[in-house]
Amino acid sequence: MLGGKFIRDPHVRYLGGEMVRLKEDPNAISYFELCKIVKDGLGFNIVQLIYFHILGSRTLQDNLRVVW
């Protein structure tokens, strides 16, 4: 399964992949829990980068963050 990609035309969008909406508080979830969600929920065996965006906040291009 291949993931999507971020494009800018002129705003940043994510195309061709799947997204997971979390019910958990993003300030209280660990990186390892996120990896498990990606692996189990989306079927990926390898996780390279996880990005997050809080809905209701600014646009995707202004609020897209990598989870470290």
Number of C-alpha atoms within 10 A of each C-alpha: 8 8 12 12 10 13 12 9 7 7 11 14 13 14 12 10 12 12 15 10 9 12 6 8 7 12 6 7 11 12 12 9 10 16 18 16 15 19 14 11 12 15 11 15 12 9 11 6 9 13 11 16 17 14 10 6 9 11 14 16 15 11 13 14 13 9 11 8
